[in-house]
Every structure is written in structure tokens, then in C-alpha cells.
Amino acid sequence: MTRTLWRHVRLAFFLGGVGLHRLSAYRMDFALGAGAFLIRVGLQTAVVGLVFRQVPVLGGWSYHEVLFLLGFSLLPRGLDHLFTDQLWELGRKLVQRGEFYRYLIRPVNPLFSLLSERFFHPDALGELAVGTFLVIWSGSAIGLELTPVQWAVAPLLVLCGALIHTSVKLLFASLSFWTVTSLPSMYAAHQVSEFAAYPLDIYHSSLRALLTWVLPFAFTSYVPCVYLLTGAAGLVVWLPLVTAGALTLALAVWRRGVNAYEMTGS
């Protein structure tokens, strides 16, 4: 077991390096992608600033608290992006073009083989860097002082959030085994996740329920931030169970999809 784990870790770093080398051949494309991400986050931050010019609080959240939430939401998203970006290719074309078979003939787990083609995606490093900056800056502005327990739990909150992002992405990507392409549903789920970057208190109860119990993106940012900012456990005690449930469901659908896979002949 230990040898297998160590082998996969070494493979991850090796294949991640190969992927970075491949991406470095297209420096302009990388620069454009990084620039687009910074523009998007800059616009989000500007919109938050414009809103708070009109109102002192938003759903009970102050300006810097909302920025803290926005920054924290980038951390699990970036960690997920760092390792699982290749799932978009599964939903977009791998089944449709009959290319998925190559992951079944390699001497490693098919899911690991699939994900390893785009480990350490550079755009994810930007998300992690910007998210860390916003969290530190806004946390300092509101005088946030975490308890030792909160400091110890914080990395686990980010990890669980990343696993939830991965689970939802894997679930919708795996639908392509039956629908040939599942990119529209993946994109729709991704767009829904954007709502979790802002306080759930400003949304209708139906949207809050969707983000909490159906597509549980609230547990990737809002729920952890409420705990870190106020110390109130509330929903955060459900985070391990929600994470385990989402991951179990996604892996079950993935395995069923792999077993049902047939080449399209295209």
C-alpha cells in the first residue's frame, strides 16, 4: 500500500512537470489565461466595492468580510483546479471522440491516469495566490484573530472544500459516459459555484438550499468563513459528512460510467 502511494506521488510530480513543460511552449496563451483570471477577480472586487459605496452592510456582512469570503472561495477552487482540470476534457470530448480507452490500458488507476495529464495547472497557482492575498489583507483589516483550534482546522476546511469542488466536477464529467458529452451540465454547475463566493444571506431560500444540500458549494466557502469569522460551529460540523458523501457519490458514478464505457467509433 505504501509503495503504491509513493509510486503515485512520484508519478504525480513527474507528470506534473511534463505538463508544465508542455504549457511553457505556449507562453502567450498562458499569459492571456492568467491575465483573464486577474481581470475577472479584479472586476469581482470592484463590484463588491461599488455595492458597499451604496450600503454599509450586505446581508449582515461588512465590506472586508465579503472580501474575506471572496478570497477564501478561491483557495479550495484553486486547489481543485491544481489537480483536476483534465476532467473538463472528459466532459468535452474524450468519450465523444473515442479517446478515453487509452486511460484503461495504462498500468495505473484510470482516474489517476486521466487527471495526471494536467497536474499543477499554472492558472490554479494564480487562484491560490490571489485568494491568499485577499484572505490575509481583509482578515487584517477586520482584526481577525483565529483561535489555535481554528488555525489547526483551517487547512482541513480548504481541503474539504476542494474535494467538494472535485466531486461535483467528477460527477457531471462522468455523465459523458452515457450522454457522450456533458460539458453543458459541467459549465452550469461551475456557474452555480460562483454564487458561493458571496454571502448566502442575500439569496432566496431556494437558492440557499440548492447551494447547501444539492450542489453543496456553500461548504466550500460560506460555511467555513462563518466559522472562521464568528467562531460559530453551525453547519461546519457537517462538512466532513458532506464531503465524504459527495466524494462517494461521484466515485460511484465514475465507476459505473467506466464499466459502461463503449467507444463511439468516431
N, C-alpha and C positions, 0 to 999 in steps of 0.2 A: 504493500500500500504506500509506504513512504517512498520507495524507489519510483513508483508510478507518478506520485505527486511531484517529486523532484524533477522527473523527466518532463512533465508538462510545464513546470515553471521554466526550465531551461529552454524548452521549445517556444514558450511564450515570448521570452526575451529575444531569442534568435529571430523568430518570425516577425516580431515587432520591429526589430532593427531592419530587416529586409523591407518591410512595408514603409518605414520612414525613408529608407534609401530610394525606394521607388517614387515616393511622393516628392522627394527633393529634386527629382528630374524635371518637375513642373513647378518651378518656384513662383511664377506669376500666378498660376492657379491657386497655390497655397496662400499667396499674399492677398488675392482677391477674396478668398474664403474667410481669412482672418479679418480682413477689413470689413466685410459684410457683417460678421458677427459683432464687431465692436460698434458698428453703426446701429445695429439692432438694439444692443444693450444701452447704448447712448440715448437712443430715442425713448426706450422704456423709462430710463432715469429722468429724462427731460419731461415726459408726460406726467410722471409722479410729481415732479417739481411744479409743473403748471397746475395740477389739481390742488396741491397744497397752497398755492397762492390764493385760491378761492375759498378753501375750507381749512380750519385749523386741525381737524382730525378726520380720519376716513374709517368709518366702521369701528371707532374706538381706538384706531391706530394712529400714532403720530408719524410725521414725515420720515424720521430716521428709523423708526420701527418698520415701516413699509420697505425702506431701502435694505434693512437687515433681512427682511423676508425675501426680497428680490435677489439679494446676494446669496443667501443660503440656498435658494432654489437652484442656483447654478452649480452648486457643489455635487449633489447626487446626480444631477443631469450630466455634468462633465465627467464624473467617474464612470457612469454608464457608457457615455459616448467614447471614453478612452478604450473600451474593450469590446463593445458590441455593435459598432456602426455597420458591420457587414450584414447584419440582419435586414437592413434596408434592401440589400441586393437579393436576398431570399424572397422578400415580398414583391420585388420589382420584376425580376427576370429569371432567376436560377431554375425554377420549375418550368416556367413558360418556355424557356429555350432548351430544356432538357439537359441542363448543365449540372444539376445537383448530384448526379450519380458519382461524380469524382470524389465527393466527400465520403461516400460509402465504401470506397475501395482503398482508402488510406489506412495505415495501421495505427490510427488514433481515433478517439471518440469523434463521431461526425459533427457534433455541435462544437467541440473544441476546434476541429479542423476548419469549420466554417468561420468561426469568429476570428481565428488566428490570421486570416488573410488581411485583417485591418486592425491589428492591435496597435495601441499607442497613437491613436489618431491625433495629429497636431492641433486641430480645432478644439479638442477636448481640453488641452493644456490651457488654451485661452479662457475657456469657461471656468476652469478651476482657479486660474489666476485672478480673473475679474471678480468671481464670486468671493474669493478670499479677501480681496481688497475691500469690497463693499461691506462684508461682514465685519471686518476689523475697524473700518472707518466709521460706519454707522453705530457699531457697538460702543466705540469710544465716545462718540458724540452723545449718546444717551447714558453714558456712565455705567454700562453693563458690567456687572461683576458676577461671574459664574461661581457656583459652589464647587468644591472638589468632586462631588458626585456628577455634577453637570459637565465638568471638564472631562471626566472619565467616560461619560455616556455619549458626548457629542460626536466622536468618530463613528460610534455604532449607529447613531441616528443618520449620519451621512451614508454609511454603508447600506443600511436597510432601505433608505430612500433610493439608492442606486439600484438595488436588487428589485425594487418595485418597478422602476422605470424599465429595467431589463425584462422583467416578467411580462409586462403589458406589451412591450415591443415583440418579444418572442411569441406570445400568444397570437397576436394579429399576423405576424410574419408566417407562422405555421399554418394559417388558414390557406395559404397559397398551395398547399399540397392537395386541397380539394377544389379551390377556385382558380388555380393556375397562377393568378396574380392577386395580391392582397394589398397593394400599395395604397389604394384609396382609403381603406379602413385603417391602415397604419398611420397615414397622414392625418386622418380625422382624430385618432386617439392622441397623436402628438399635439395637435392644435388644442385639444381639450386640456392637455397637461399644462399649457401656458396659463390657464386660469389659476393654477396653484401658486403662481408667483405673486399673487396679491391676496389680501385678507379675504377669507371665505365669508366673513361677516357682511360683506357688501353684496353678496349674491342671493338670489332667490333660494328658498329652502330645497326645491327640487334639484337645483344645480349643486348645492352643498351636499345633498345625499349622493348624487352621481359621483362627485369628486372624493367622497369619503368611503363609500361602500361598494360601488360598482367598478369604477376606474379609480382606485384609491390613491390618486396623486396628492390628496391632502396630507397623506402620511409622509410624503417626500419633503415637504417644506413647512406648510402651515402648522401642522400638529407639533413637529419638533421645535419650531420657533416659539410657539405659545409656551412650551415647557421651558425653553432657554430664557425667554424674556420675563416670564412671570413666576416660574417655578411650579406652576400648577400641573400636576401629572395628567389629569383629564384623560384624553384619548391616547396619550403617548404610551400608556401601558398596553394598548392593543397593537402597537407597532410590530413586535416580534411575531405575533399570531397572524396579522395581516400580511406581513412579508412572507412568512412560511406558506400561507395559503395561496398567495398569488404565484409564488415560485413553483409550488407543487402543481397547481392547475396548468401553468404554462408548460412545464416539462411533460406533463401527461399528454397535452395536446400535441406537443412536438413529437413525442414518441409514437403516438397514433398516426401522425402525419408521415413520419419516416417509414413506418410499416406499410402505409397505404400508397407510398410514392410509386408512380409509374412514369416512365419517360414519355414526353409528349410526342416525340418523333420530329420535332421542329428543329 
